[in-house]
């Protein structure tokens, strides 16, 4: 059986053109052109057809946090958001810091409605004391390492990690290994539950200064220069961080960066009602920080939009603001928030969601041009559709979205994974 995506406008890294896309049941694109015929037809009238989205920063919670999310439910949320691949974070219980847990996550993701890859921890237990056995995890396909949720505090240990990673290569294609950093100096951020500034003072809530992030960004840029190793900065949130990454890239350093939708759309003022849906890590920042992140995406300083999808059960988010865990769900709203908030061409937004993160993660089956013989991992979305974000009815097991009640522009209509339509007309098929 073939699947025909009919009547859309293709946008990929090669440009934009109107064409139908015919997909075979072996998971490849058969033909791209006008007036094609197929067995199952997906209507793409008025829609963009693009390579599938890739999320570099997804918390799937499994193993250990299945009440909030499972690999299956998180992958379904990803598919509904147009993602055909996600990179799961290692802050699970047990931590993804050795081969056995990597194998478990990959096995559980094998039948999921999007490709599930996992990152590995840089240090054992993400405690920042001893390097994790990266080599054995790389042998199973891990290409990104991070202690996400914790920044590696020890300067010497981070240098060793970068030097070690630079000597390693992915066995599949010889590609580089990437160390991704959650930038936070805990001696400055300790006791902080939101951005340190006007609103934390008004609310009487402990704050995290921008410098807690920026000092580690500065350090890791210096360590990248010292070691020649690649560094990927996760969820940048401050103007100073963006400026430093811009300068590092201009100097030719192997630096990449991501930004989360909430950091280019919401400010710390959103915390004024003590609503814990707006508590996130790193925290929501100032208007000038938000504008700097937007500009960083627009000029390419920030390479990718990554969701930092962080589901939590209702009971924990109903705790007082200073006791509730940080985090927001974001897989099902990322595209719409980007289209609504960013003053960027649609093609640039798609690039930040698709081929640019795919390149960072080394996922050759995703993000490539929509052309004959390429893997059929595709997203079809209506860039003009308007919808109101619901409080319930998520594919995710959790509902801690900061965008509930807001009208957004842009909605995924179909998602095709290895030739199979896993989302049709916005409804998950498995």
Secondary structure, DSSP 8 states (H G I E B T S, - for coil): --EEEES-EEEETTEEEE-EEEE-TTSBEEEEESS---SEEEE-TT-EEEE-EEEEEEE--TTT-TTT--HHHHHHHHHHTTEEEEEE-S-SSS-S-SHHHHHHHHHHTTTSSSEEEE-B-SBGGGSSSSB--HHHHHTTT--EE--TTS----HHHHHHHHHHHHT-B-TTT--B-EEEE----HHHHTT-SEESSHHHHHHT--EE-HHHHHHHHHHHHHHHHHH---EEE-S---HHHHHHHHHHHHTT--EEEEE-GGGGT--GGGGGG--GGG--SS----HHHHHHHHHHHHTTSS-EE---EE---HHHHTS-TTTS---B--TTTHHHHHHHH--S-HHHHHHHHTHHHHHHHT-TTSS--S-TTSB--EEEEEEEEEEE--SS--SSS----TTTT-EEEEEEEEEEETTEEEEETTEE--
